[in-house]
Amino acid sequence: MTDGKRAVRLVLDASAVVGWLSGSVAVGELIAEIDDEFGAAVLPLNCLVEAAHTTAMLQQAHLEILIGHRAVSVLADDPDDWLALSTLRGIVGSADRASAAMLALDAGVDVLTRDARWYAGVAGGRIALEFDR
Amino acid sequence: MEQETSAQRSMTEVLADLGVPVTAEGKARASERLRDADARRDHAERAAFLAEIRRRPATAA
């Protein structure tokens, strides 16, 4: 959990969290660099839930390390955004990716994801940063 | 002596403990990716998109 003074640099979607759990070096490098720069990576609550579900909670201890770290902040959706989130859900195909897209749009940063095509319909398709290893 | 928790340690150290090697070169590469993403970001386009989805009905997606 961040100390609140860090600038948001990236939003992690569920695939990025699964990447982190799987030992993705690219995901690790990005979060480590953000930490070194005194920045923060935001993890939407819906993406945390989806990643935990995807991994069948087999890596709960690792998930707790991630969400407890000073460079990571878990955020829930703003209830006032329900209509926009519903629209985004139709564009990106799932509620967790809608939350990631909304937080990225709100914070003015990109979504770290395994597949940028999921976000191709959002703001000209330029909100995703794809990792491949 | 007080022991540092994983929340207080650098992400690089935490990842090393988990067996994920993060090098200075790797972080330089990550830094470059973040800067490139900052440079190509179109804030006006994003603001317009956000305004649009905040006013249109979900069925219009």
N, CA and C atoms of all chains as a GROMACS GRO file, in nm:
protein
  582
    1MET      N    1   0.084  -0.120   0.000
    1MET     CA    2   0.000   0.000   0.000
    1MET      C    3   0.088   0.125   0.000
    2THR      N    4   0.055   0.218  -0.088
    2THR     CA    5   0.139   0.338  -0.100
    2THR      C    6   0.118   0.430   0.019
    3ASP      N    7   0.212   0.526   0.033
    3ASP     CA    8   0.200   0.621   0.143
    3ASP      C    9   0.120   0.744   0.104
    4GLY      N   10   0.061   0.743  -0.016
    4GLY     CA   11  -0.028   0.851  -0.056
    4GLY      C   12   0.039   0.968  -0.123
    5LYS      N   13   0.171   0.976  -0.120
    5LYS     CA   14   0.239   1.090  -0.181
    5LYS      C   15   0.297   1.054  -0.318
    6ARG      N   16   0.287   0.932  -0.352
    6ARG     CA   17   0.348   0.886  -0.478
    6ARG      C   18   0.260   0.919  -0.598
    7ALA      N   19   0.325   0.952  -0.708
    7ALA     CA   20   0.250   0.979  -0.832
    7ALA      C   21   0.213   0.847  -0.898
    8VAL      N   22   0.089   0.838  -0.944
    8VAL     CA   23   0.045   0.717  -1.014
    8VAL      C   24   0.114   0.713  -1.150
    9ARG      N   25   0.175   0.598  -1.183
    9ARG     CA   26   0.248   0.585  -1.309
    9ARG      C   27   0.190   0.480  -1.401
   10LEU      N   28   0.109   0.387  -1.345
   10LEU     CA   29   0.061   0.276  -1.426
   10LEU      C   30  -0.056   0.209  -1.354
   11VAL      N   31  -0.150   0.154  -1.431
   11VAL     CA   32  -0.257   0.072  -1.376
   11VAL      C   33  -0.228  -0.073  -1.415
   12LEU      N   34  -0.241  -0.163  -1.321
   12LEU     CA   35  -0.220  -0.306  -1.349
   12LEU      C   36  -0.355  -0.372  -1.373
   13ASP      N   37  -0.371  -0.440  -1.486
   13ASP     CA   38  -0.494  -0.518  -1.501
   13ASP      C   39  -0.471  -0.660  -1.450
   14ALA      N   40  -0.574  -0.743  -1.456
   14ALA     CA   41  -0.562  -0.877  -1.397
   14ALA      C   42  -0.450  -0.957  -1.463
   15SER      N   43  -0.433  -0.939  -1.595
   15SER     CA   44  -0.328  -1.016  -1.663
   15SER      C   45  -0.189  -0.973  -1.616
   16ALA      N   46  -0.173  -0.846  -1.582
   16ALA     CA   47  -0.044  -0.798  -1.530
   16ALA      C   48  -0.018  -0.857  -1.391
   17VAL      N   49  -0.124  -0.867  -1.311
   17VAL     CA   50  -0.109  -0.926  -1.178
   17VAL      C   51  -0.071  -1.074  -1.191
   18VAL      N   52  -0.139  -1.143  -1.282
   18VAL     CA   53  -0.105  -1.284  -1.305
   18VAL      C   54   0.039  -1.293  -1.356
   19GLY      N   55   0.079  -1.198  -1.442
   19GLY     CA   56   0.217  -1.194  -1.489
   19GLY      C   57   0.314  -1.177  -1.373
   20TRP      N   58   0.283  -1.087  -1.283
   20TRP     CA   59   0.370  -1.066  -1.166
   20TRP      C   60   0.380  -1.195  -1.084
   21LEU      N   61   0.265  -1.261  -1.064
   21LEU     CA   62   0.263  -1.386  -0.987
   21LEU      C   63   0.341  -1.496  -1.056
   22SER      N   64   0.343  -1.490  -1.190
   22SER     CA   65   0.411  -1.594  -1.268
   22SER      C   66   0.560  -1.564  -1.287
   23GLY      N   67   0.606  -1.453  -1.230
   23GLY     CA   68   0.748  -1.420  -1.241
   23GLY      C   69   0.785  -1.348  -1.369
   24SER      N   70   0.689  -1.277  -1.429
   24SER     CA   71   0.721  -1.200  -1.549
   24SER      C   72   0.827  -1.095  -1.519
   25VAL      N   73   0.939  -1.104  -1.588
   25VAL     CA   74   1.048  -1.009  -1.566
   25VAL      C   75   1.007  -0.869  -1.612
   26ALA      N   76   0.935  -0.861  -1.723
   26ALA     CA   77   0.894  -0.730  -1.775
   26ALA      C   78   0.802  -0.658  -1.677
   27VAL      N   79   0.708  -0.730  -1.618
   27VAL     CA   80   0.619  -0.669  -1.519
   27VAL      C   81   0.699  -0.629  -1.396
   28GLY      N   82   0.787  -0.717  -1.352
   28GLY     CA   83   0.870  -0.688  -1.235
   28GLY      C   84   0.957  -0.566  -1.257
   29GLU      N   85   1.018  -0.556  -1.375
   29GLU     CA   86   1.105  -0.441  -1.405
   29GLU      C   87   1.027  -0.310  -1.399
   30LEU      N   88   0.907  -0.312  -1.455
   30LEU     CA   89   0.827  -0.188  -1.456
   30LEU      C   90   0.788  -0.145  -1.315
   31ILE      N   91   0.741  -0.239  -1.234
   31ILE     CA   92   0.699  -0.202  -1.098
   31ILE      C   93   0.822  -0.163  -1.014
   32ALA      N   94   0.933  -0.232  -1.035
   32ALA     CA   95   1.055  -0.198  -0.960
   32ALA      C   96   1.104  -0.059  -0.999
   33GLU      N   97   1.098  -0.026  -1.128
   33GLU     CA   98   1.139   0.108  -1.172
   33GLU      C   99   1.046   0.215  -1.114
   34ILE      N  100   0.917   0.187  -1.116
   34ILE     CA  101   0.819   0.282  -1.059
   34ILE      C  102   0.849   0.302  -0.910
   35ASP      N  103   0.880   0.196  -0.840
   35ASP     CA  104   0.915   0.208  -0.698
   35ASP      C  105   1.040   0.293  -0.681
   36ASP      N  106   1.142   0.269  -0.764
   36ASP     CA  107   1.266   0.347  -0.755
   36ASP      C  108   1.242   0.495  -0.780
   37GLU      N  109   1.144   0.526  -0.867
   37GLU     CA  110   1.113   0.666  -0.900
   37GLU      C  111   1.013   0.727  -0.801
   38PHE      N  112   0.985   0.656  -0.691
   38PHE     CA  113   0.888   0.701  -0.591
   38PHE      C  114   0.749   0.722  -0.654
   39GLY      N  115   0.716   0.631  -0.747
   39GLY     CA  116   0.584   0.634  -0.809
   39GLY      C  117   0.499   0.521  -0.754
   40ALA      N  118   0.379   0.509  -0.812
   40ALA     CA  119   0.286   0.405  -0.767
   40ALA      C  120   0.220   0.338  -0.885
   41ALA      N  121   0.194   0.209  -0.869
   41ALA     CA  122   0.113   0.134  -0.964
   41ALA      C  123  -0.022   0.110  -0.896
   42VAL      N  124  -0.129   0.142  -0.968
   42VAL     CA  125  -0.263   0.123  -0.912
   42VAL      C  126  -0.318  -0.011  -0.956
   43LEU      N  127  -0.376  -0.080  -0.860
   43LEU     CA  128  -0.439  -0.210  -0.889
   43LEU      C  129  -0.589  -0.199  -0.860
   44PRO      N  130  -0.672  -0.198  -0.964
   44PRO     CA  131  -0.817  -0.192  -0.940
   44PRO      C  132  -0.863  -0.315  -0.863
   45LEU      N  133  -0.951  -0.295  -0.767
   45LEU     CA  134  -1.000  -0.405  -0.685
   45LEU      C  135  -1.055  -0.519  -0.770
   46ASN      N  136  -1.130  -0.484  -0.875
   46ASN     CA  137  -1.187  -0.587  -0.963
   46ASN      C  138  -1.078  -0.672  -1.029
   47CYS      N  139  -0.965  -0.609  -1.061
   47CYS     CA  140  -0.855  -0.684  -1.125
   47CYS      C  141  -0.786  -0.776  -1.024
   48LEU      N  142  -0.778  -0.729  -0.901
   48LEU     CA  143  -0.722  -0.815  -0.795
   48LEU      C  144  -0.810  -0.939  -0.776
   49VAL      N  145  -0.940  -0.917  -0.772
   49VAL     CA  146  -1.034  -1.029  -0.755
   49VAL      C  147  -1.023  -1.125  -0.873
   50GLU      N  148  -1.018  -1.072  -0.995
   50GLU     CA  149  -1.008  -1.156  -1.113
   50GLU      C  150  -0.877  -1.236  -1.114
   51ALA      N  151  -0.768  -1.170  -1.078
   51ALA     CA  152  -0.638  -1.239  -1.075
   51ALA      C  153  -0.638  -1.348  -0.969
   52ALA      N  154  -0.698  -1.319  -0.854
   52ALA     CA  155  -0.705  -1.420  -0.748
   52ALA      C  156  -0.788  -1.539  -0.794
   53HIS      N  157  -0.897  -1.508  -0.864
   53HIS     CA  158  -0.982  -1.615  -0.918
   53HIS      C  159  -0.907  -1.697  -1.023
   54THR      N  160  -0.838  -1.627  -1.114
   54THR     CA  161  -0.764  -1.694  -1.222
   54THR      C  162  -0.659  -1.790  -1.166
   55THR      N  163  -0.595  -1.749  -1.058
   55THR     CA  164  -0.489  -1.832  -1.002
   55THR      C  165  -0.544  -1.924  -0.892
   56ALA      N  166  -0.676  -1.927  -0.878
   56ALA     CA  167  -0.742  -2.013  -0.779
   56ALA      C  168  -0.686  -1.990  -0.639
   57MET      N  169  -0.644  -1.868  -0.614
   57MET     CA  170  -0.590  -1.828  -0.484
   57MET      C  171  -0.469  -1.912  -0.441
   58LEU      N  172  -0.405  -1.980  -0.538
   58LEU     CA  173  -0.291  -2.065  -0.503
   58LEU      C  174  -0.170  -1.982  -0.462
   59GLN      N  175  -0.169  -1.856  -0.503
   59GLN     CA  176  -0.055  -1.771  -0.471
   59GLN      C  177  -0.097  -1.655  -0.382
   60GLN      N  178  -0.181  -1.683  -0.286
   60GLN     CA  179  -0.234  -1.578  -0.199
   60GLN      C  180  -0.122  -1.503  -0.128
   61ALA      N  181  -0.020  -1.574  -0.083
   61ALA     CA  182   0.089  -1.508  -0.011
   61ALA      C  183   0.160  -1.408  -0.102
   62HIS      N  184   0.181  -1.447  -0.228
   62HIS     CA  185   0.247  -1.355  -0.323
   62HIS      C  186   0.158  -1.235  -0.354
   63LEU      N  187   0.028  -1.261  -0.364
   63LEU     CA  188  -0.065  -1.150  -0.387
   63LEU      C  189  -0.060  -1.051  -0.271
   64GLU      N  190  -0.051  -1.103  -0.151
   64GLU     CA  191  -0.047  -1.014  -0.034
   64GLU      C  192   0.082  -0.933  -0.030
   65ILE      N  193   0.190  -0.992  -0.080
   65ILE     CA  194   0.316  -0.917  -0.089
   65ILE      C  195   0.299  -0.801  -0.187
   66LEU      N  196   0.235  -0.830  -0.302
   66LEU     CA  197   0.216  -0.725  -0.403
   66LEU      C  198   0.128  -0.612  -0.350
   67ILE      N  199   0.012  -0.647  -0.296
   67ILE     CA  200  -0.082  -0.541  -0.256
   67ILE      C  201  -0.038  -0.470  -0.129
   68GLY      N  202   0.053  -0.532  -0.055
   68GLY     CA  203   0.103  -0.467   0.066
   68GLY      C  204   0.224  -0.380   0.042
   69HIS      N  205   0.276  -0.382  -0.082
   69HIS     CA  206   0.398  -0.307  -0.109
   69HIS      C  207   0.371  -0.158  -0.120
   70ARG      N  208   0.473  -0.080  -0.082
   70ARG     CA  209   0.460   0.068  -0.080
   70ARG      C  210   0.434   0.128  -0.219
   71ALA      N  211   0.470   0.056  -0.325
   71ALA     CA  212   0.455   0.110  -0.460
   71ALA      C  213   0.325   0.067  -0.527
   72VAL      N  214   0.241  -0.004  -0.454
   72VAL     CA  215   0.116  -0.056  -0.513
   72VAL      C  216  -0.003  -0.009  -0.429
   73SER      N  217  -0.104   0.038  -0.499
   73SER     CA  218  -0.223   0.086  -0.430
   73SER      C  219  -0.348   0.021  -0.490
   74VAL      N  220  -0.428  -0.043  -0.406
   74VAL     CA  221  -0.553  -0.104  -0.454
   74VAL      C  222  -0.664  -0.001  -0.445
   75LEU      N  223  -0.736   0.018  -0.556
   75LEU     CA  224  -0.844   0.117  -0.559
   75LEU      C  225  -0.973   0.054  -0.610
   76ALA      N  226  -1.083   0.093  -0.549
   76ALA     CA  227  -1.215   0.049  -0.594
   76ALA      C  228  -1.273   0.154  -0.688
   77ASP      N  229  -1.372   0.112  -0.767
   77ASP     CA  230  -1.440   0.205  -0.856
   77ASP      C  231  -1.518   0.310  -0.777
   78ASP      N  232  -1.533   0.426  -0.839
   78ASP     CA  233  -1.618   0.530  -0.782
   78ASP      C  234  -1.763   0.497  -0.822
   79PRO      N  235  -1.852   0.481  -0.725
   79PRO     CA  236  -1.991   0.446  -0.760
   79PRO      C  237  -2.054   0.545  -0.857
   80ASP      N  238  -2.011   0.670  -0.856
   80ASP     CA  239  -2.066   0.769  -0.949
   80ASP      C  240  -2.032   0.737  -1.095
   81ASP      N  241  -1.933   0.650  -1.115
   81ASP     CA  242  -1.890   0.616  -1.251
   81ASP      C  243  -1.962   0.493  -1.307
   82TRP      N  244  -2.068   0.448  -1.242
   82TRP     CA  245  -2.128   0.320  -1.282
   82TRP      C  246  -2.172   0.319  -1.429
   83LEU      N  247  -2.224   0.429  -1.477
   83LEU     CA  248  -2.274   0.431  -1.614
   83LEU      C  249  -2.157   0.425  -1.715
   84ALA      N  250  -2.055   0.504  -1.689
   84ALA     CA  251  -1.937   0.502  -1.776
   84ALA      C  252  -1.869   0.366  -1.770
   85LEU      N  253  -1.866   0.306  -1.651
   85LEU     CA  254  -1.806   0.173  -1.637
   85LEU      C  255  -1.886   0.069  -1.716
   86SER      N  256  -2.016   0.086  -1.716
   86SER     CA  257  -2.100  -0.006  -1.793
   86SER      C  258  -2.071   0.007  -1.942
   87THR      N  259  -2.054   0.130  -1.988
   87THR     CA  260  -2.018   0.152  -2.128
   87THR      C  261  -1.882   0.090  -2.158
   88LEU      N  262  -1.786   0.113  -2.070
   88LEU     CA  263  -1.652   0.056  -2.090
   88LEU      C  264  -1.656  -0.097  -2.088
   89ARG      N  265  -1.741  -0.152  -2.004
   89ARG     CA  266  -1.757  -0.298  -1.998
   89ARG      C  267  -1.795  -0.353  -2.136
   90GLY      N  268  -1.880  -0.280  -2.206
   90GLY     CA  269  -1.920  -0.321  -2.340
   90GLY      C  270  -1.806  -0.311  -2.441
   91ILE      N  271  -1.714  -0.221  -2.416
   91ILE     CA  272  -1.603  -0.200  -2.510
   91ILE      C  273  -1.489  -0.300  -2.486
   92VAL      N  274  -1.453  -0.322  -2.359
   92VAL     CA  275  -1.334  -0.404  -2.330
   92VAL      C  276  -1.366  -0.549  -2.294
   93GLY      N  277  -1.496  -0.579  -2.274
   93GLY     CA  278  -1.536  -0.719  -2.261
   93GLY      C  279  -1.540  -0.777  -2.122
   94SER      N  280  -1.500  -0.703  -2.020
   94SER     CA  281  -1.513  -0.756  -1.884
   94SER      C  282  -1.514  -0.640  -1.785
   95ALA      N  283  -1.573  -0.665  -1.669
   95ALA     CA  284  -1.586  -0.559  -1.568
   95ALA      C  285  -1.450  -0.520  -1.510
   96ASP      N  286  -1.360  -0.618  -1.496
   96ASP     CA  287  -1.229  -0.584  -1.438
   96ASP      C  288  -1.147  -0.499  -1.534
   97ARG      N  289  -1.154  -0.528  -1.664
   97ARG     CA  290  -1.081  -0.444  -1.760
   97ARG      C  291  -1.146  -0.306  -1.771
   98ALA      N  292  -1.279  -0.300  -1.753
   98ALA     CA  293  -1.345  -0.170  -1.752
   98ALA      C  294  -1.292  -0.085  -1.636
   99SER      N  295  -1.275  -0.146  -1.521
   99SER     CA  296  -1.221  -0.072  -1.405
   99SER      C  297  -1.079  -0.025  -1.433
  100ALA      N  298  -0.999  -0.111  -1.496
  100ALA     CA  299  -0.860  -0.074  -1.527
  100ALA      C  300  -0.858   0.044  -1.625
  101ALA      N  301  -0.943   0.036  -1.727
  101ALA     CA  302  -0.947   0.144  -1.827
  101ALA      C  303  -0.993   0.274  -1.763
  102MET      N  304  -1.096   0.268  -1.677
  102MET     CA  305  -1.147   0.389  -1.612
  102MET      C  306  -1.041   0.454  -1.524
  103LEU      N  307  -0.971   0.373  -1.446
  103LEU     CA  308  -0.868   0.429  -1.359
  103LEU      C  309  -0.753   0.489  -1.440
  104ALA      N  310  -0.720   0.424  -1.552
  104ALA     CA  311  -0.613   0.477  -1.637
  104ALA      C  312  -0.655   0.610  -1.699
  105LEU      N  313  -0.780   0.619  -1.743
  105LEU     CA  314  -0.830   0.744  -1.800
  105LEU      C  315  -0.832   0.854  -1.694
  106ASP      N  316  -0.878   0.818  -1.576
  106ASP     CA  317  -0.886   0.915  -1.466
  106ASP      C  318  -0.748   0.965  -1.424
  107ALA      N  319  -0.652   0.873  -1.416
  107ALA     CA  320  -0.519   0.909  -1.366
  107ALA      C  321  -0.426   0.962  -1.475
  108GLY      N  322  -0.466   0.946  -1.601
  108GLY     CA  323  -0.380   0.991  -1.710
  108GLY      C  324  -0.257   0.906  -1.728
  109VAL      N  325  -0.274   0.774  -1.708
  109VAL     CA  326  -0.163   0.681  -1.727
  109VAL      C  327  -0.210   0.564  -1.814
  110ASP      N  328  -0.123   0.466  -1.836
  110ASP     CA  329  -0.158   0.351  -1.919
  110ASP      C  330  -0.193   0.229  -1.833
  111VAL      N  331  -0.258   0.132  -1.897
  111VAL     CA  332  -0.286   0.002  -1.834
  111VAL      C  333  -0.177  -0.095  -1.876
  112LEU      N  334  -0.112  -0.158  -1.780
  112LEU     CA  335  -0.016  -0.264  -1.813
  112LEU      C  336  -0.096  -0.393  -1.832
  113THR      N  337  -0.079  -0.455  -1.949
  113THR     CA  338  -0.161  -0.571  -1.983
  113THR      C  339  -0.085  -0.669  -2.072
  114ARG      N  340  -0.132  -0.792  -2.073
  114ARG     CA  341  -0.073  -0.894  -2.159
  114ARG      C  342  -0.119  -0.878  -2.303
  115ASP      N  343  -0.236  -0.818  -2.323
  115ASP     CA  344  -0.291  -0.806  -2.458
  115ASP      C  345  -0.355  -0.669  -2.479
  116ALA      N  346  -0.284  -0.581  -2.549
  116ALA     CA  347  -0.332  -0.444  -2.571
  116ALA      C  348  -0.458  -0.440  -2.655
  117ARG      N  349  -0.485  -0.547  -2.730
  117ARG     CA  350  -0.606  -0.548  -2.814
  117ARG      C  351  -0.734  -0.536  -2.732
  118TRP      N  352  -0.729  -0.580  -2.606
  118TRP     CA  353  -0.848  -0.569  -2.522
  118TRP      C  354  -0.893  -0.423  -2.508
  119TYR      N  355  -0.798  -0.332  -2.518
  119TYR     CA  356  -0.828  -0.190  -2.494
  119TYR      C  357  -0.829  -0.108  -2.624
  120ALA      N  358  -0.835  -0.178  -2.737
  120ALA     CA  359  -0.826  -0.110  -2.867
  120ALA      C  360  -0.940  -0.010  -2.890
  121GLY      N  361  -1.054  -0.033  -2.826
  121GLY     CA  362  -1.168   0.056  -2.846
  121GLY      C  363  -1.174   0.172  -2.750
  122VAL      N  364  -1.073   0.186  -2.666
  122VAL     CA  365  -1.074   0.292  -2.564
  122VAL      C  366  -0.982   0.406  -2.605
  123ALA      N  367  -1.038   0.524  -2.620
  123ALA     CA  368  -0.961   0.647  -2.645
  123ALA      C  369  -0.859   0.630  -2.757
  124GLY      N  370  -0.905   0.578  -2.869
  124GLY     CA  371  -0.816   0.564  -2.983
  124GLY      C  372  -0.720   0.447  -2.973
  125GLY      N  373  -0.739   0.362  -2.872
  125GLY     CA  374  -0.656   0.243  -2.858
  125GLY      C  375  -0.516   0.269  -2.806
  126ARG      N  376  -0.499   0.384  -2.742
  126ARG     CA  377  -0.364   0.416  -2.694
  126ARG      C  378  -0.359   0.430  -2.542
  127ILE      N  379  -0.420   0.336  -2.471
  127ILE     CA  380  -0.410   0.344  -2.325
  127ILE      C  381  -0.340   0.221  -2.266
  128ALA      N  382  -0.294   0.130  -2.353
  128ALA     CA  383  -0.238   0.005  -2.302
  128ALA      C  384  -0.087  -0.004  -2.325
  129LEU      N  385  -0.019  -0.057  -2.227
  129LEU     CA  386   0.124  -0.087  -2.236
  129LEU      C  387   0.134  -0.240  -2.223
  130GLU      N  388   0.178  -0.304  -2.331
  130GLU     CA  389   0.176  -0.450  -2.335
  130GLU      C  390   0.309  -0.508  -2.287
  131PHE      N  391   0.299  -0.618  -2.211
  131PHE     CA  392   0.422  -0.690  -2.174
  131PHE      C  393   0.418  -0.826  -2.241
  132ASP      N  394   0.537  -0.880  -2.267
  132ASP     CA  395   0.539  -1.005  -2.344
  132ASP      C  396   0.631  -1.112  -2.284
  133ARG      N  397   0.681  -1.091  -2.167
  133ARG     CA  398   0.770  -1.195  -2.111
  133ARG      C  399   0.762  -1.193  -1.960
  134MET      N  400   1.673  -0.600   1.701
  134MET     CA  401   1.677  -0.524   1.576
  134MET      C  402   1.546  -0.544   1.500
  135GLU      N  403   1.490  -0.432   1.453
  135GLU     CA  404   1.364  -0.441   1.383
  135GLU      C  405   1.385  -0.492   1.240
  136GLN      N  406   1.300  -0.583   1.199
  136GLN     CA  407   1.313  -0.639   1.065
  136GLN      C  408   1.224  -0.562   0.967
  137GLU      N  409   1.279  -0.534   0.848
  137GLU     CA  410   1.200  -0.464   0.747
  137GLU      C  411   1.092  -0.556   0.692
  138THR      N  412   0.973  -0.504   0.674
  138THR     CA  413   0.867  -0.583   0.609
  138THR      C  414   0.884  -0.570   0.459
  139SER      N  415   0.814  -0.657   0.385
  139SER     CA  416   0.826  -0.650   0.239
  139SER      C  417   0.771  -0.519   0.185
  140ALA      N  418   0.677  -0.457   0.260
  140ALA     CA  419   0.621  -0.329   0.215
  140ALA      C  420   0.726  -0.219   0.219
  141GLN      N  421   0.823  -0.230   0.310
  141GLN     CA  422   0.925  -0.126   0.325
  141GLN      C  423   1.046  -0.149   0.237
  142ARG      N  424   1.062  -0.271   0.189
  142ARG     CA  425   1.178  -0.302   0.106
  142ARG      C  426   1.150  -0.265  -0.038
  143SER      N  427   1.258  -0.244  -0.114
  143SER     CA  428   1.237  -0.206  -0.254
  143SER      C  429   1.174  -0.324  -0.329
  144MET      N  430   1.100  -0.292  -0.434
  144MET     CA  431   1.040  -0.397  -0.516
  144MET      C  432   1.149  -0.484  -0.578
  145THR      N  433   1.263  -0.425  -0.609
  145THR     CA  434   1.374  -0.502  -0.664
  145THR      C  435   1.418  -0.611  -0.566
  146GLU      N  436   1.428  -0.576  -0.438
  146GLU     CA  437   1.468  -0.673  -0.335
  146GLU      C  438   1.360  -0.779  -0.316
  147VAL      N  439   1.235  -0.734  -0.315
  147VAL     CA  440   1.124  -0.829  -0.298
  147VAL      C  441   1.124  -0.931  -0.411
  148LEU      N  442   1.141  -0.881  -0.534
  148LEU     CA  443   1.140  -0.972  -0.650
  148LEU      C  444   1.259  -1.067  -0.646
  149ALA      N  445   1.374  -1.018  -0.602
  149ALA     CA  446   1.491  -1.106  -0.591
  149ALA      C  447   1.462  -1.222  -0.496
  150ASP      N  448   1.395  -1.191  -0.385
  150ASP     CA  449   1.358  -1.296  -0.289
  150ASP      C  450   1.262  -1.398  -0.351
  151LEU      N  451   1.181  -1.350  -0.447
  151LEU     CA  452   1.084  -1.439  -0.513
  151LEU      C  453   1.145  -1.510  -0.634
  152GLY      N  454   1.274  -1.485  -0.657
  152GLY     CA  455   1.342  -1.553  -0.767
  152GLY      C  456   1.327  -1.485  -0.901
  153VAL      N  457   1.286  -1.357  -0.900
  153VAL     CA  458   1.271  -1.281  -1.026
  153VAL      C  459   1.384  -1.179  -1.032
  154PRO      N  460   1.481  -1.202  -1.120
  154PRO     CA  461   1.596  -1.111  -1.126
  154PRO      C  462   1.563  -0.982  -1.199
  155VAL      N  463   1.576  -0.869  -1.131
  155VAL     CA  464   1.554  -0.739  -1.195
  155VAL      C  465   1.687  -0.665  -1.192
  156THR      N  466   1.739  -0.634  -1.308
  156THR     CA  467   1.870  -0.571  -1.318
  156THR      C  468   1.856  -0.421  -1.346
  157ALA      N  469   1.968  -0.352  -1.331
  157ALA     CA  470   1.970  -0.208  -1.363
  157ALA      C  471   1.937  -0.186  -1.509
  158GLU      N  472   1.984  -0.276  -1.594
  158GLU     CA  473   1.953  -0.264  -1.738
  158GLU      C  474   1.803  -0.282  -1.762
  159GLY      N  475   1.746  -0.377  -1.690
  159GLY     CA  476   1.603  -0.402  -1.705
  159GLY      C  477   1.520  -0.282  -1.660
  160LYS      N  478   1.565  -0.220  -1.551
  160LYS     CA  479   1.490  -0.103  -1.502
  160LYS      C  480   1.510   0.017  -1.595
  161ALA      N  481   1.625   0.026  -1.656
  161ALA     CA  482   1.648   0.133  -1.755
  161ALA      C  483   1.554   0.114  -1.874
  162ARG      N  484   1.537  -0.012  -1.913
  162ARG     CA  485   1.444  -0.044  -2.022
  162ARG      C  486   1.300  -0.007  -1.982
  163ALA      N  487   1.265  -0.040  -1.858
  163ALA     CA  488   1.131  -0.008  -1.809
  163ALA      C  489   1.111   0.144  -1.804
  164SER      N  490   1.213   0.215  -1.760
  164SER     CA  491   1.206   0.361  -1.753
  164SER      C  492   1.181   0.420  -1.891
  165GLU      N  493   1.251   0.365  -1.989
  165GLU     CA  494   1.234   0.413  -2.127
  165GLU      C  495   1.091   0.386  -2.176
  166ARG      N  496   1.037   0.271  -2.143
  166ARG     CA  497   0.899   0.240  -2.184
  166ARG      C  498   0.800   0.336  -2.120
  167LEU      N  499   0.823   0.368  -1.993
  167LEU     CA  500   0.733   0.462  -1.925
  167LEU      C  501   0.742   0.601  -1.987
  168ARG      N  502   0.864   0.644  -2.020
  168ARG     CA  503   0.882   0.777  -2.082
  168ARG      C  504   0.818   0.780  -2.222
  169ASP      N  505   0.836   0.672  -2.297
  169ASP     CA  506   0.774   0.665  -2.430
  169ASP      C  507   0.622   0.673  -2.420
  170ALA      N  508   0.567   0.603  -2.321
  170ALA     CA  509   0.422   0.604  -2.301
  170ALA      C  510   0.375   0.745  -2.264
  171ASP      N  511   0.453   0.812  -2.178
  171ASP     CA  512   0.419   0.951  -2.140
  171ASP      C  513   0.417   1.040  -2.264
  172ALA      N  514   0.516   1.021  -2.350
  172ALA     CA  515   0.533   1.110  -2.465
  172ALA      C  516   0.421   1.092  -2.568
  173ARG      N  517   0.372   0.970  -2.584
  173ARG     CA  518   0.272   0.946  -2.689
  173ARG      C  519   0.129   0.967  -2.639
  174ARG      N  520   0.113   0.991  -2.509
  174ARG     CA  521  -0.022   1.002  -2.452
  174ARG      C  522  -0.093   1.128  -2.501
  175ASP      N  523  -0.215   1.112  -2.546
  175ASP     CA  524  -0.294   1.226  -2.594
  175ASP      C  525  -0.401   1.257  -2.490
  176HIS      N  526  -0.371   1.352  -2.402
  176HIS     CA  527  -0.462   1.381  -2.291
  176HIS      C  528  -0.594   1.440  -2.339
  177ALA      N  529  -0.589   1.518  -2.446
  177ALA     CA  530  -0.712   1.578  -2.498
  177ALA      C  531  -0.806   1.469  -2.551
  178GLU      N  532  -0.749   1.373  -2.622
  178GLU     CA  533  -0.830   1.263  -2.676
  178GLU      C  534  -0.892   1.181  -2.562
  179ARG      N  535  -0.813   1.159  -2.459
  179ARG     CA  536  -0.864   1.083  -2.344
  179ARG      C  537  -0.975   1.158  -2.272
  180ALA      N  538  -0.955   1.287  -2.254
  180ALA     CA  539  -1.057   1.367  -2.185
  180ALA      C  540  -1.187   1.367  -2.264
  181ALA      N  541  -1.176   1.377  -2.396
  181ALA     CA  542  -1.296   1.376  -2.481
  181ALA      C  543  -1.367   1.241  -2.472
  182PHE      N  544  -1.288   1.134  -2.474
  182PHE     CA  545  -1.346   0.999  -2.464
  182PHE      C  546  -1.416   0.981  -2.329
  183LEU      N  547  -1.349   1.024  -2.223
  183LEU     CA  548  -1.406   1.010  -2.089
  183LEU      C  549  -1.537   1.089  -2.077
  184ALA      N  550  -1.538   1.209  -2.132
  184ALA     CA  551  -1.660   1.290  -2.127
  184ALA      C  552  -1.772   1.222  -2.204
  185GLU      N  553  -1.736   1.160  -2.316
  185GLU     CA  554  -1.838   1.093  -2.398
  185GLU      C  555  -1.900   0.973  -2.326
  186ILE      N  556  -1.816   0.889  -2.265
  186ILE     CA  557  -1.873   0.770  -2.200
  186ILE      C  558  -1.945   0.806  -2.070
  187ARG      N  559  -1.917   0.925  -2.018
  187ARG     CA  560  -1.988   0.966  -1.896
  187ARG      C  561  -2.127   1.021  -1.928
  188ARG      N  562  -2.152   1.051  -2.055
  188ARG     CA  563  -2.285   1.106  -2.084
  188ARG      C  564  -2.370   1.015  -2.172
  189ARG      N  565  -2.310   0.915  -2.238
  189ARG     CA  566  -2.393   0.833  -2.327
  189ARG      C  567  -2.441   0.707  -2.254
  190PRO      N  568  -2.556   0.654  -2.297
  190PRO     CA  569  -2.607   0.533  -2.234
  190PRO      C  570  -2.519   0.412  -2.266
  191ALA      N  571  -2.515   0.317  -2.175
  191ALA     CA  572  -2.428   0.200  -2.191
  191ALA      C  573  -2.458   0.122  -2.316
  192THR      N  574  -2.583   0.119  -2.359
  192THR     CA  575  -2.621   0.041  -2.476
  192THR      C  576  -2.561   0.096  -2.604
  193ALA      N  577  -2.509   0.220  -2.599
  193ALA     CA  578  -2.449   0.281  -2.719
  193ALA      C  579  -2.307   0.235  -2.742
  194ALA      N  580  -2.250   0.155  -2.648
  194ALA     CA  581  -2.109   0.113  -2.660
  194ALA      C  582  -2.090   0.022  -2.780
   0.00000   0.00000   0.00000
